[in-house]
């Protein structure tokens, strides 16, 4: 369980619309969703994953953002 795993999951989520959809559902369990996709971390690492996701999306082109669009992702609001 680590910050690195949370960051790796954030990267995977941005590339996978199915994961993004799961994360966008009300009451989504981020830790469980991550574990289902091979990443293990605990709630203490969610903030690091969110920050990494935010930094990645701020670096994406408009075309890349459009591909992963479907609403904003905020792991914090999932709890």
Secondary structure, 3 states (H helix, E strand, C coil): CCHHHHHHHHHHHHHCHHHHHHHCCCCCCHHHHHHHCCCCCCHHHHHHHHHHHHHHHHHCCHHHHHHHCCCCCCHHHHC
